[in-house]
Amino acid sequence: MTNKSPAITSTPVDELTYEQAYAELEGIVTLLEQEQTDLEATIGWFERGQALAKHCQELLDKAELRVRTLGINPSEGDAE
């Protein structure tokens, strides 16, 4: 049993790209679904997962703002 997935790193969350953070978050979800870690490790992975999810959302928000600044409304294609 290993407690580490290849996608999980010790890199500070704010230094990860969206793709890196998302891949690591997927790895943590897989790890937590296996339920093969002790309580302290589980709490640590959960906390890192929450930080990664928040970081991903912030990066997506910034990208949306950049698109809006360019005058492109991403929801225009959704008009009925």
mmCIF file of the N, C-alpha and C atoms, coordinates in Angstrom:
data_MODEL
# 
_entry.id   MODEL 
# 
loop_
_atom_site.group_PDB 
_atom_site.id 
_atom_site.type_symbol 
_atom_site.label_atom_id 
_atom_site.label_alt_id 
_atom_site.label_comp_id 
_atom_site.label_asym_id 
_atom_site.label_entity_id 
_atom_site.label_seq_id 
_atom_site.pdbx_PDB_ins_code 
_atom_site.Cartn_x 
_atom_site.Cartn_y 
_atom_site.Cartn_z 
_atom_site.occupancy 
_atom_site.B_iso_or_equiv 
_atom_site.pdbx_formal_charge 
_atom_site.auth_seq_id 
_atom_site.auth_comp_id 
_atom_site.auth_asym_id 
_atom_site.auth_atom_id 
_atom_site.pdbx_PDB_model_num 
ATOM 1   N N  . MET A 1 1  ? 0.849   -1.184 0.000   1.00 0.00 ? 1  MET A N  1 
ATOM 2   C CA . MET A 1 1  ? 0.000   0.000  0.000   1.00 0.00 ? 1  MET A CA 1 
ATOM 3   C C  . MET A 1 1  ? 0.887   1.237  0.000   1.00 0.00 ? 1  MET A C  1 
ATOM 4   N N  . THR A 1 2  ? 0.623   2.142  -0.925  1.00 0.00 ? 2  THR A N  1 
ATOM 5   C CA . THR A 1 2  ? 1.353   3.394  -0.944  1.00 0.00 ? 2  THR A CA 1 
ATOM 6   C C  . THR A 1 2  ? 0.402   4.524  -0.644  1.00 0.00 ? 2  THR A C  1 
ATOM 7   N N  . ASN A 1 3  ? 0.916   5.567  -0.015  1.00 0.00 ? 3  ASN A N  1 
ATOM 8   C CA . ASN A 1 3  ? 0.101   6.726  0.318   1.00 0.00 ? 3  ASN A CA 1 
ATOM 9   C C  . ASN A 1 3  ? 0.302   7.850  -0.673  1.00 0.00 ? 3  ASN A C  1 
ATOM 10  N N  . LYS A 1 4  ? 1.037   7.582  -1.760  1.00 0.00 ? 4  LYS A N  1 
ATOM 11  C CA . LYS A 1 4  ? 1.322   8.636  -2.718  1.00 0.00 ? 4  LYS A CA 1 
ATOM 12  C C  . LYS A 1 4  ? 0.980   8.201  -4.121  1.00 0.00 ? 4  LYS A C  1 
ATOM 13  N N  . SER A 1 5  ? 0.324   9.094  -4.835  1.00 0.00 ? 5  SER A N  1 
ATOM 14  C CA . SER A 1 5  ? 0.053   8.864  -6.241  1.00 0.00 ? 5  SER A CA 1 
ATOM 15  C C  . SER A 1 5  ? 1.083   9.661  -7.020  1.00 0.00 ? 5  SER A C  1 
ATOM 16  N N  . PRO A 1 6  ? 1.472   9.226  -8.231  1.00 0.00 ? 6  PRO A N  1 
ATOM 17  C CA . PRO A 1 6  ? 2.453   9.984  -9.003  1.00 0.00 ? 6  PRO A CA 1 
ATOM 18  C C  . PRO A 1 6  ? 2.016   11.418 -9.271  1.00 0.00 ? 6  PRO A C  1 
ATOM 19  N N  . ALA A 1 7  ? 0.700   11.676 -9.292  1.00 0.00 ? 7  ALA A N  1 
ATOM 20  C CA . ALA A 1 7  ? 0.212   13.018 -9.586  1.00 0.00 ? 7  ALA A CA 1 
ATOM 21  C C  . ALA A 1 7  ? 0.271   13.938 -8.363  1.00 0.00 ? 7  ALA A C  1 
ATOM 22  N N  . ILE A 1 8  ? 0.483   13.374 -7.186  1.00 0.00 ? 8  ILE A N  1 
ATOM 23  C CA . ILE A 1 8  ? 0.474   14.176 -5.961  1.00 0.00 ? 8  ILE A CA 1 
ATOM 24  C C  . ILE A 1 8  ? 1.891   14.649 -5.663  1.00 0.00 ? 8  ILE A C  1 
ATOM 25  N N  . THR A 1 9  ? 2.027   15.959 -5.492  1.00 0.00 ? 9  THR A N  1 
ATOM 26  C CA . THR A 1 9  ? 3.342   16.553 -5.255  1.00 0.00 ? 9  THR A CA 1 
ATOM 27  C C  . THR A 1 9  ? 3.357   17.306 -3.934  1.00 0.00 ? 9  THR A C  1 
ATOM 28  N N  . SER A 1 10 ? 4.525   17.803 -3.587  1.00 0.00 ? 10 SER A N  1 
ATOM 29  C CA . SER A 1 10 ? 4.644   18.654 -2.401  1.00 0.00 ? 10 SER A CA 1 
ATOM 30  C C  . SER A 1 10 ? 4.819   20.114 -2.813  1.00 0.00 ? 10 SER A C  1 
ATOM 31  N N  . THR A 1 11 ? 4.645   20.401 -4.103  1.00 0.00 ? 11 THR A N  1 
ATOM 32  C CA . THR A 1 11 ? 4.766   21.766 -4.608  1.00 0.00 ? 11 THR A CA 1 
ATOM 33  C C  . THR A 1 11 ? 3.694   22.634 -3.969  1.00 0.00 ? 11 THR A C  1 
ATOM 34  N N  . PRO A 1 12 ? 4.048   23.846 -3.537  1.00 0.00 ? 12 PRO A N  1 
ATOM 35  C CA . PRO A 1 12 ? 3.022   24.742 -2.993  1.00 0.00 ? 12 PRO A CA 1 
ATOM 36  C C  . PRO A 1 12 ? 1.887   24.922 -4.001  1.00 0.00 ? 12 PRO A C  1 
ATOM 37  N N  . VAL A 1 13 ? 0.660   24.870 -3.505  1.00 0.00 ? 13 VAL A N  1 
ATOM 38  C CA . VAL A 1 13 ? -0.522  24.919 -4.359  1.00 0.00 ? 13 VAL A CA 1 
ATOM 39  C C  . VAL A 1 13 ? -0.515  26.137 -5.275  1.00 0.00 ? 13 VAL A C  1 
ATOM 40  N N  . ASP A 1 14 ? -0.130  27.293 -4.751  1.00 0.00 ? 14 ASP A N  1 
ATOM 41  C CA . ASP A 1 14 ? -0.192  28.523 -5.555  1.00 0.00 ? 14 ASP A CA 1 
ATOM 42  C C  . ASP A 1 14 ? 0.854   28.569 -6.672  1.00 0.00 ? 14 ASP A C  1 
ATOM 43  N N  . GLU A 1 15 ? 1.749   27.587 -6.720  1.00 0.00 ? 15 GLU A N  1 
ATOM 44  C CA . GLU A 1 15 ? 2.747   27.527 -7.789  1.00 0.00 ? 15 GLU A CA 1 
ATOM 45  C C  . GLU A 1 15 ? 2.339   26.570 -8.914  1.00 0.00 ? 15 GLU A C  1 
ATOM 46  N N  . LEU A 1 16 ? 1.216   25.879 -8.743  1.00 0.00 ? 16 LEU A N  1 
ATOM 47  C CA . LEU A 1 16 ? 0.775   24.905 -9.732  1.00 0.00 ? 16 LEU A CA 1 
ATOM 48  C C  . LEU A 1 16 ? -0.073  25.566 -10.817 1.00 0.00 ? 16 LEU A C  1 
ATOM 49  N N  . THR A 1 17 ? 0.065   25.050 -12.039 1.00 0.00 ? 17 THR A N  1 
ATOM 50  C CA . THR A 1 17 ? -0.831  25.481 -13.103 1.00 0.00 ? 17 THR A CA 1 
ATOM 51  C C  . THR A 1 17 ? -2.188  24.826 -12.855 1.00 0.00 ? 17 THR A C  1 
ATOM 52  N N  . TYR A 1 18 ? -3.183  25.266 -13.602 1.00 0.00 ? 18 TYR A N  1 
ATOM 53  C CA . TYR A 1 18 ? -4.512  24.657 -13.476 1.00 0.00 ? 18 TYR A CA 1 
ATOM 54  C C  . TYR A 1 18 ? -4.434  23.150 -13.751 1.00 0.00 ? 18 TYR A C  1 
ATOM 55  N N  . GLU A 1 19 ? -3.756  22.792 -14.816 1.00 0.00 ? 19 GLU A N  1 
ATOM 56  C CA . GLU A 1 19 ? -3.676  21.394 -15.205 1.00 0.00 ? 19 GLU A CA 1 
ATOM 57  C C  . GLU A 1 19 ? -2.980  20.547 -14.140 1.00 0.00 ? 19 GLU A C  1 
ATOM 58  N N  . GLN A 1 20 ? -1.902  21.075 -13.581 1.00 0.00 ? 20 GLN A N  1 
ATOM 59  C CA . GLN A 1 20 ? -1.184  20.350 -12.528 1.00 0.00 ? 20 GLN A CA 1 
ATOM 60  C C  . GLN A 1 20 ? -2.054  20.199 -11.283 1.00 0.00 ? 20 GLN A C  1 
ATOM 61  N N  . ALA A 1 21 ? -2.704  21.278 -10.884 1.00 0.00 ? 21 ALA A N  1 
ATOM 62  C CA . ALA A 1 21 ? -3.544  21.246 -9.686  1.00 0.00 ? 21 ALA A CA 1 
ATOM 63  C C  . ALA A 1 21 ? -4.713  20.282 -9.864  1.00 0.00 ? 21 ALA A C  1 
ATOM 64  N N  . TYR A 1 22 ? -5.331  20.307 -11.046 1.00 0.00 ? 22 TYR A N  1 
ATOM 65  C CA . TYR A 1 22 ? -6.468  19.422 -11.309 1.00 0.00 ? 22 TYR A CA 1 
ATOM 66  C C  . TYR A 1 22 ? -6.036  17.959 -11.294 1.00 0.00 ? 22 TYR A C  1 
ATOM 67  N N  . ALA A 1 23 ? -4.898  17.662 -11.903 1.00 0.00 ? 23 ALA A N  1 
ATOM 68  C CA . ALA A 1 23 ? -4.389  16.288 -11.920 1.00 0.00 ? 23 ALA A CA 1 
ATOM 69  C C  . ALA A 1 23 ? -4.087  15.808 -10.497 1.00 0.00 ? 23 ALA A C  1 
ATOM 70  N N  . GLU A 1 24 ? -3.510  16.687 -9.708  1.00 0.00 ? 24 GLU A N  1 
ATOM 71  C CA . GLU A 1 24 ? -3.212  16.310 -8.321  1.00 0.00 ? 24 GLU A CA 1 
ATOM 72  C C  . GLU A 1 24 ? -4.496  16.109 -7.529  1.00 0.00 ? 24 GLU A C  1 
ATOM 73  N N  . LEU A 1 25 ? -5.480  16.961 -7.763  1.00 0.00 ? 25 LEU A N  1 
ATOM 74  C CA . LEU A 1 25 ? -6.767  16.820 -7.087  1.00 0.00 ? 25 LEU A CA 1 
ATOM 75  C C  . LEU A 1 25 ? -7.413  15.479 -7.445  1.00 0.00 ? 25 LEU A C  1 
ATOM 76  N N  . GLU A 1 26 ? -7.350  15.095 -8.707  1.00 0.00 ? 26 GLU A N  1 
ATOM 77  C CA . GLU A 1 26 ? -7.875  13.791 -9.118  1.00 0.00 ? 26 GLU A CA 1 
ATOM 78  C C  . GLU A 1 26 ? -7.143  12.658 -8.395  1.00 0.00 ? 26 GLU A C  1 
ATOM 79  N N  . GLY A 1 27 ? -5.827  12.793 -8.251  1.00 0.00 ? 27 GLY A N  1 
ATOM 80  C CA . GLY A 1 27 ? -5.054  11.784 -7.541  1.00 0.00 ? 27 GLY A CA 1 
ATOM 81  C C  . GLY A 1 27 ? -5.456  11.667 -6.079  1.00 0.00 ? 27 GLY A C  1 
ATOM 82  N N  . ILE A 1 28 ? -5.720  12.798 -5.463  1.00 0.00 ? 28 ILE A N  1 
ATOM 83  C CA . ILE A 1 28 ? -6.138  12.792 -4.059  1.00 0.00 ? 28 ILE A CA 1 
ATOM 84  C C  . ILE A 1 28 ? -7.516  12.155 -3.912  1.00 0.00 ? 28 ILE A C  1 
ATOM 85  N N  . VAL A 1 29 ? -8.423  12.470 -4.817  1.00 0.00 ? 29 VAL A N  1 
ATOM 86  C CA . VAL A 1 29 ? -9.756  11.869 -4.771  1.00 0.00 ? 29 VAL A CA 1 
ATOM 87  C C  . VAL A 1 29 ? -9.641  10.351 -4.879  1.00 0.00 ? 29 VAL A C  1 
ATOM 88  N N  . THR A 1 30 ? -8.817  9.877  -5.801  1.00 0.00 ? 30 THR A N  1 
ATOM 89  C CA . THR A 1 30 ? -8.607  8.433  -5.958  1.00 0.00 ? 30 THR A CA 1 
ATOM 90  C C  . THR A 1 30 ? -8.042  7.833  -4.676  1.00 0.00 ? 30 THR A C  1 
ATOM 91  N N  . LEU A 1 31 ? -7.063  8.508  -4.102  1.00 0.00 ? 31 LEU A N  1 
ATOM 92  C CA . LEU A 1 31 ? -6.448  8.035  -2.869  1.00 0.00 ? 31 LEU A CA 1 
ATOM 93  C C  . LEU A 1 31 ? -7.475  7.956  -1.741  1.00 0.00 ? 31 LEU A C  1 
ATOM 94  N N  . LEU A 1 32 ? -8.302  8.980  -1.604  1.00 0.00 ? 32 LEU A N  1 
ATOM 95  C CA . LEU A 1 32 ? -9.298  9.001  -0.532  1.00 0.00 ? 32 LEU A CA 1 
ATOM 96  C C  . LEU A 1 32 ? -10.391 7.961  -0.765  1.00 0.00 ? 32 LEU A C  1 
ATOM 97  N N  . GLU A 1 33 ? -10.719 7.694  -2.010  1.00 0.00 ? 33 GLU A N  1 
ATOM 98  C CA . GLU A 1 33 ? -11.727 6.673  -2.313  1.00 0.00 ? 33 GLU A CA 1 
ATOM 99  C C  . GLU A 1 33 ? -11.248 5.274  -1.944  1.00 0.00 ? 33 GLU A C  1 
ATOM 100 N N  . GLN A 1 34 ? -9.945  5.065  -1.959  1.00 0.00 ? 34 GLN A N  1 
ATOM 101 C CA . GLN A 1 34 ? -9.393  3.749  -1.617  1.00 0.00 ? 34 GLN A CA 1 
ATOM 102 C C  . GLN A 1 34 ? -9.499  3.461  -0.124  1.00 0.00 ? 34 GLN A C  1 
ATOM 103 N N  . GLU A 1 35 ? -9.634  4.496  0.680   1.00 0.00 ? 35 GLU A N  1 
ATOM 104 C CA . GLU A 1 35 ? -9.782  4.358  2.135   1.00 0.00 ? 35 GLU A CA 1 
ATOM 105 C C  . GLU A 1 35 ? -8.694  3.498  2.754   1.00 0.00 ? 35 GLU A C  1 
ATOM 106 N N  . GLN A 1 36 ? -7.456  3.666  2.274   1.00 0.00 ? 36 GLN A N  1 
ATOM 107 C CA . GLN A 1 36 ? -6.360  2.852  2.788   1.00 0.00 ? 36 GLN A CA 1 
ATOM 108 C C  . GLN A 1 36 ? -5.344  3.688  3.564   1.00 0.00 ? 36 GLN A C  1 
ATOM 109 N N  . THR A 1 37 ? -5.733  4.848  4.027   1.00 0.00 ? 37 THR A N  1 
ATOM 110 C CA . THR A 1 37 ? -4.811  5.688  4.774   1.00 0.00 ? 37 THR A CA 1 
ATOM 111 C C  . THR A 1 37 ? -5.341  5.884  6.186   1.00 0.00 ? 37 THR A C  1 
ATOM 112 N N  . ASP A 1 38 ? -4.439  6.239  7.088   1.00 0.00 ? 38 ASP A N  1 
ATOM 113 C CA . ASP A 1 38 ? -4.870  6.490  8.456   1.00 0.00 ? 38 ASP A CA 1 
ATOM 114 C C  . ASP A 1 38 ? -5.578  7.839  8.537   1.00 0.00 ? 38 ASP A C  1 
ATOM 115 N N  . LEU A 1 39 ? -6.181  8.108  9.660   1.00 0.00 ? 39 LEU A N  1 
ATOM 116 C CA . LEU A 1 39 ? -7.008  9.305  9.828   1.00 0.00 ? 39 LEU A CA 1 
ATOM 117 C C  . LEU A 1 39 ? -6.218  10.592 9.589   1.00 0.00 ? 39 LEU A C  1 
ATOM 118 N N  . GLU A 1 40 ? -5.038  10.698 10.161  1.00 0.00 ? 40 GLU A N  1 
ATOM 119 C CA . GLU A 1 40 ? -4.240  11.919 10.001  1.00 0.00 ? 40 GLU A CA 1 
ATOM 120 C C  . GLU A 1 40 ? -3.863  12.160 8.545   1.00 0.00 ? 40 GLU A C  1 
ATOM 121 N N  . ALA A 1 41 ? -3.481  11.098 7.851   1.00 0.00 ? 41 ALA A N  1 
ATOM 122 C CA . ALA A 1 41 ? -3.132  11.231 6.430   1.00 0.00 ? 41 ALA A CA 1 
ATOM 123 C C  . ALA A 1 41 ? -4.363  11.624 5.625   1.00 0.00 ? 41 ALA A C  1 
ATOM 124 N N  . THR A 1 42 ? -5.491  11.028 5.945   1.00 0.00 ? 42 THR A N  1 
ATOM 125 C CA . THR A 1 42 ? -6.735  11.356 5.249   1.00 0.00 ? 42 THR A CA 1 
ATOM 126 C C  . THR A 1 42 ? -7.089  12.818 5.430   1.00 0.00 ? 42 THR A C  1 
ATOM 127 N N  . ILE A 1 43 ? -6.971  13.311 6.638   1.00 0.00 ? 43 ILE A N  1 
ATOM 128 C CA . ILE A 1 43 ? -7.262  14.727 6.901   1.00 0.00 ? 43 ILE A CA 1 
ATOM 129 C C  . ILE A 1 43 ? -6.301  15.618 6.122   1.00 0.00 ? 43 ILE A C  1 
ATOM 130 N N  . GLY A 1 44 ? -5.028  15.248 6.100   1.00 0.00 ? 44 GLY A N  1 
ATOM 131 C CA . GLY A 1 44 ? -4.034  16.025 5.352   1.00 0.00 ? 44 GLY A CA 1 
ATOM 132 C C  . GLY A 1 44 ? -4.340  16.072 3.864   1.00 0.00 ? 44 GLY A C  1 
ATOM 133 N N  . TRP A 1 45 ? -4.683  14.897 3.276   1.00 0.00 ? 45 TRP A N  1 
ATOM 134 C CA . TRP A 1 45 ? -5.024  14.864 1.856   1.00 0.00 ? 45 TRP A CA 1 
ATOM 135 C C  . TRP A 1 45 ? -6.290  15.662 1.577   1.00 0.00 ? 45 TRP A C  1 
ATOM 136 N N  . PHE A 1 46 ? -7.271  15.559 2.492   1.00 0.00 ? 46 PHE A N  1 
ATOM 137 C CA . PHE A 1 46 ? -8.511  16.309 2.316   1.00 0.00 ? 46 PHE A CA 1 
ATOM 138 C C  . PHE A 1 46 ? -8.238  17.815 2.322   1.00 0.00 ? 46 PHE A C  1 
ATOM 139 N N  . GLU A 1 47 ? -7.417  18.267 3.259   1.00 0.00 ? 47 GLU A N  1 
ATOM 140 C CA . GLU A 1 47 ? -7.075  19.695 3.328   1.00 0.00 ? 47 GLU A CA 1 
ATOM 141 C C  . GLU A 1 47 ? -6.350  20.148 2.067   1.00 0.00 ? 47 GLU A C  1 
ATOM 142 N N  . ARG A 1 48 ? -5.408  19.349 1.596   1.00 0.00 ? 48 ARG A N  1 
ATOM 143 C CA . ARG A 1 48 ? -4.695  19.697 0.355   1.00 0.00 ? 48 ARG A CA 1 
ATOM 144 C C  . ARG A 1 48 ? -5.675  19.709 -0.823  1.00 0.00 ? 48 ARG A C  1 
ATOM 145 N N  . GLY A 1 49 ? -6.577  18.754 -0.848  1.00 0.00 ? 49 GLY A N  1 
ATOM 146 C CA . GLY A 1 49 ? -7.582  18.710 -1.905  1.00 0.00 ? 49 GLY A CA 1 
ATOM 147 C C  . GLY A 1 49 ? -8.454  19.957 -1.916  1.00 0.00 ? 49 GLY A C  1 
ATOM 148 N N  . GLN A 1 50 ? -8.843  20.420 -0.746  1.00 0.00 ? 50 GLN A N  1 
ATOM 149 C CA . GLN A 1 50 ? -9.648  21.641 -0.675  1.00 0.00 ? 50 GLN A CA 1 
ATOM 150 C C  . GLN A 1 50 ? -8.854  22.837 -1.180  1.00 0.00 ? 50 GLN A C  1 
ATOM 151 N N  . ALA A 1 51 ? -7.584  22.917 -0.816  1.00 0.00 ? 51 ALA A N  1 
ATOM 152 C CA . ALA A 1 51 ? -6.738  24.018 -1.285  1.00 0.00 ? 51 ALA A CA 1 
ATOM 153 C C  . ALA A 1 51 ? -6.568  23.953 -2.804  1.00 0.00 ? 51 ALA A C  1 
ATOM 154 N N  . LEU A 1 52 ? -6.418  22.755 -3.335  1.00 0.00 ? 52 LEU A N  1 
ATOM 155 C CA . LEU A 1 52 ? -6.283  22.591 -4.783  1.00 0.00 ? 52 LEU A CA 1 
ATOM 156 C C  . LEU A 1 52 ? -7.568  22.998 -5.500  1.00 0.00 ? 52 LEU A C  1 
ATOM 157 N N  . ALA A 1 53 ? -8.710  22.595 -4.966  1.00 0.00 ? 53 ALA A N  1 
ATOM 158 C CA . ALA A 1 53 ? -9.995  22.948 -5.581  1.00 0.00 ? 53 ALA A CA 1 
ATOM 159 C C  . ALA A 1 53 ? -10.181 24.468 -5.585  1.00 0.00 ? 53 ALA A C  1 
ATOM 160 N N  . LYS A 1 54 ? -9.818  25.110 -4.489  1.00 0.00 ? 54 LYS A N  1 
ATOM 161 C CA . LYS A 1 54 ? -9.934  26.566 -4.403  1.00 0.00 ? 54 LYS A CA 1 
ATOM 162 C C  . LYS A 1 54 ? -8.999  27.232 -5.417  1.00 0.00 ? 54 LYS A C  1 
ATOM 163 N N  . HIS A 1 55 ? -7.784  26.726 -5.533  1.00 0.00 ? 55 HIS A N  1 
ATOM 164 C CA . HIS A 1 55 ? -6.813  27.270 -6.480  1.00 0.00 ? 55 HIS A CA 1 
ATOM 165 C C  . HIS A 1 55 ? -7.321  27.127 -7.915  1.00 0.00 ? 55 HIS A C  1 
ATOM 166 N N  . CYS A 1 56 ? -7.866  25.952 -8.238  1.00 0.00 ? 56 CYS A N  1 
ATOM 167 C CA . CYS A 1 56 ? -8.415  25.738 -9.581  1.00 0.00 ? 56 CYS A CA 1 
ATOM 168 C C  . CYS A 1 56 ? -9.536  26.726 -9.869  1.00 0.00 ? 56 CYS A C  1 
ATOM 169 N N  . GLN A 1 57 ? -10.423 26.930 -8.901  1.00 0.00 ? 57 GLN A N  1 
ATOM 170 C CA . GLN A 1 57 ? -11.533 27.867 -9.094  1.00 0.00 ? 57 GLN A CA 1 
ATOM 171 C C  . GLN A 1 57 ? -11.021 29.287 -9.298  1.00 0.00 ? 57 GLN A C  1 
ATOM 172 N N  . GLU A 1 58 ? -10.012 29.679 -8.534  1.00 0.00 ? 58 GLU A N  1 
ATOM 173 C CA . GLU A 1 58 ? -9.438  31.015 -8.695  1.00 0.00 ? 58 GLU A CA 1 
ATOM 174 C C  . GLU A 1 58 ? -8.819  31.191 -10.084 1.00 0.00 ? 58 GLU A C  1 
ATOM 175 N N  . LEU A 1 59 ? -8.131  30.160 -10.566 1.00 0.00 ? 59 LEU A N  1 
ATOM 176 C CA . LEU A 1 59 ? -7.536  30.232 -11.906 1.00 0.00 ? 59 LEU A CA 1 
ATOM 177 C C  . LEU A 1 59 ? -8.615  30.316 -12.980 1.00 0.00 ? 59 LEU A C  1 
ATOM 178 N N  . LEU A 1 60 ? -9.697  29.567 -12.809 1.00 0.00 ? 60 LEU A N  1 
ATOM 179 C CA . LEU A 1 60 ? -10.804 29.638 -13.765 1.00 0.00 ? 60 LEU A CA 1 
ATOM 180 C C  . LEU A 1 60 ? -11.469 31.014 -13.740 1.00 0.00 ? 60 LEU A C  1 
ATOM 181 N N  . ASP A 1 61 ? -11.628 31.580 -12.544 1.00 0.00 ? 61 ASP A N  1 
ATOM 182 C CA . ASP A 1 61 ? -12.212 32.923 -12.422 1.00 0.00 ? 61 ASP A CA 1 
ATOM 183 C C  . ASP A 1 61 ? -11.348 33.962 -13.122 1.00 0.00 ? 61 ASP A C  1 
ATOM 184 N N  . LYS A 1 62 ? -10.030 33.839 -12.962 1.00 0.00 ? 62 LYS A N  1 
ATOM 185 C CA . LYS A 1 62 ? -9.115  34.775 -13.627 1.00 0.00 ? 62 LYS A CA 1 
ATOM 186 C C  . LYS A 1 62 ? -9.203  34.635 -15.144 1.00 0.00 ? 62 LYS A C  1 
ATOM 187 N N  . ALA A 1 63 ? -9.294  33.401 -15.620 1.00 0.00 ? 63 ALA A N  1 
ATOM 188 C CA . ALA A 1 63 ? -9.400  33.172 -17.067 1.00 0.00 ? 63 ALA A CA 1 
ATOM 189 C C  . ALA A 1 63 ? -10.698 33.753 -17.598 1.00 0.00 ? 63 ALA A C  1 
ATOM 190 N N  . GLU A 1 64 ? -11.786 33.590 -16.864 1.00 0.00 ? 64 GLU A N  1 
ATOM 191 C CA . GLU A 1 64 ? -13.067 34.148 -17.291 1.00 0.00 ? 64 GLU A CA 1 
ATOM 192 C C  . GLU A 1 64 ? -13.004 35.673 -17.343 1.00 0.00 ? 64 GLU A C  1 
ATOM 193 N N  . LEU A 1 65 ? -12.357 36.269 -16.359 1.00 0.00 ? 65 LEU A N  1 
ATOM 194 C CA . LEU A 1 65 ? -12.206 37.719 -16.343 1.00 0.00 ? 65 LEU A CA 1 
ATOM 195 C C  . LEU A 1 65 ? -11.404 38.196 -17.546 1.00 0.00 ? 65 LEU A C  1 
ATOM 196 N N  . ARG A 1 66 ? -10.354 37.468 -17.884 1.00 0.00 ? 66 ARG A N  1 
ATOM 197 C CA . ARG A 1 66 ? -9.545  37.827 -19.062 1.00 0.00 ? 66 ARG A CA 1 
ATOM 198 C C  . ARG A 1 66 ? -10.386 37.760 -20.334 1.00 0.00 ? 66 ARG A C  1 
ATOM 199 N N  . VAL A 1 67 ? -11.212 36.719 -20.450 1.00 0.00 ? 67 VAL A N  1 
ATOM 200 C CA . VAL A 1 67 ? -12.071 36.582 -21.629 1.00 0.00 ? 67 VAL A CA 1 
ATOM 201 C C  . VAL A 1 67 ? -13.062 37.734 -21.686 1.00 0.00 ? 67 VAL A C  1 
ATOM 202 N N  . ARG A 1 68 ? -13.664 38.067 -20.545 1.00 0.00 ? 68 ARG A N  1 
ATOM 203 C CA . ARG A 1 68 ? -14.623 39.178 -20.515 1.00 0.00 ? 68 ARG A CA 1 
ATOM 204 C C  . ARG A 1 68 ? -13.939 40.503 -20.845 1.00 0.00 ? 68 ARG A C  1 
ATOM 205 N N  . THR A 1 69 ? -12.705 40.672 -20.396 1.00 0.00 ? 69 THR A N  1 
ATOM 206 C CA . THR A 1 69 ? -11.954 41.891 -20.670 1.00 0.00 ? 69 THR A CA 1 
ATOM 207 C C  . THR A 1 69 ? -11.697 42.037 -22.164 1.00 0.00 ? 69 THR A C  1 
ATOM 208 N N  . LEU A 1 70 ? -11.540 40.923 -22.831 1.00 0.00 ? 70 LEU A N  1 
ATOM 209 C CA . LEU A 1 70 ? -11.343 40.945 -24.271 1.00 0.00 ? 70 LEU A CA 1 
ATOM 210 C C  . LEU A 1 70 ? -12.641 41.224 -25.034 1.00 0.00 ? 70 LEU A C  1 
ATOM 211 N N  . GLY A 1 71 ? -13.748 41.302 -24.317 1.00 0.00 ? 71 GLY A N  1 
ATOM 212 C CA . GLY A 1 71 ? -15.019 41.615 -24.943 1.00 0.00 ? 71 GLY A CA 1 
ATOM 213 C C  . GLY A 1 71 ? -15.753 40.408 -25.476 1.00 0.00 ? 71 GLY A C  1 
ATOM 214 N N  . ILE A 1 72 ? -15.317 39.236 -25.068 1.00 0.00 ? 72 ILE A N  1 
ATOM 215 C CA . ILE A 1 72 ? -15.956 38.012 -25.511 1.00 0.00 ? 72 ILE A CA 1 
ATOM 216 C C  . ILE A 1 72 ? -16.770 37.482 -24.335 1.00 0.00 ? 72 ILE A C  1 
ATOM 217 N N  . ASN A 1 73 ? -18.074 37.342 -24.533 1.00 0.00 ? 73 ASN A N  1 
ATOM 218 C CA . ASN A 1 73 ? -18.925 36.834 -23.480 1.00 0.00 ? 73 ASN A CA 1 
ATOM 219 C C  . ASN A 1 73 ? -19.096 35.334 -23.667 1.00 0.00 ? 73 ASN A C  1 
ATOM 220 N N  . PRO A 1 74 ? -18.547 34.502 -22.759 1.00 0.00 ? 74 PRO A N  1 
ATOM 221 C CA . PRO A 1 74 ? -18.598 33.056 -22.943 1.00 0.00 ? 74 PRO A CA 1 
ATOM 222 C C  . PRO A 1 74 ? -20.023 32.495 -22.938 1.00 0.00 ? 74 PRO A C  1 
ATOM 223 N N  . SER A 1 75 ? -21.007 33.220 -22.413 1.00 0.00 ? 75 SER A N  1 
ATOM 224 C CA . SER A 1 75 ? -22.370 32.700 -22.360 1.00 0.00 ? 75 SER A CA 1 
ATOM 225 C C  . SER A 1 75 ? -23.198 33.121 -23.559 1.00 0.00 ? 75 SER A C  1 
ATOM 226 N N  . GLU A 1 76 ? -22.640 33.894 -24.500 1.00 0.00 ? 76 GLU A N  1 
ATOM 227 C CA . GLU A 1 76 ? -23.406 34.323 -25.658 1.00 0.00 ? 76 GLU A CA 1 
ATOM 228 C C  . GLU A 1 76 ? -23.877 33.150 -26.493 1.00 0.00 ? 76 GLU A C  1 
ATOM 229 N N  . GLY A 1 77 ? -23.119 32.097 -26.531 1.00 0.00 ? 77 GLY A N  1 
ATOM 230 C CA . GLY A 1 77 ? -23.500 30.930 -27.303 1.00 0.00 ? 77 GLY A CA 1 
ATOM 231 C C  . GLY A 1 77 ? -24.664 30.180 -26.711 1.00 0.00 ? 77 GLY A C  1 
ATOM 232 N N  . ASP A 1 78 ? -25.048 30.510 -25.486 1.00 0.00 ? 78 ASP A N  1 
ATOM 233 C CA . ASP A 1 78 ? -26.135 29.815 -24.798 1.00 0.00 ? 78 ASP A CA 1 
ATOM 234 C C  . ASP A 1 78 ? -27.484 30.468 -25.028 1.00 0.00 ? 78 ASP A C  1 
ATOM 235 N N  . ALA A 1 79 ? -27.547 31.529 -25.800 1.00 0.00 ? 79 ALA A N  1 
ATOM 236 C CA . ALA A 1 79 ? -28.809 32.237 -26.021 1.00 0.00 ? 79 ALA A CA 1 
ATOM 237 C C  . ALA A 1 79 ? -29.801 31.329 -26.722 1.00 0.00 ? 79 ALA A C  1 
ATOM 238 N N  . GLU A 1 80 ? -31.079 31.457 -26.333 1.00 0.00 ? 80 GLU A N  1 
ATOM 239 C CA . GLU A 1 80 ? -32.120 30.611 -26.924 1.00 0.00 ? 80 GLU A CA 1 
ATOM 240 C C  . GLU A 1 80 ? -32.591 31.156 -28.239 1.00 0.00 ? 80 GLU A C  1 
# 
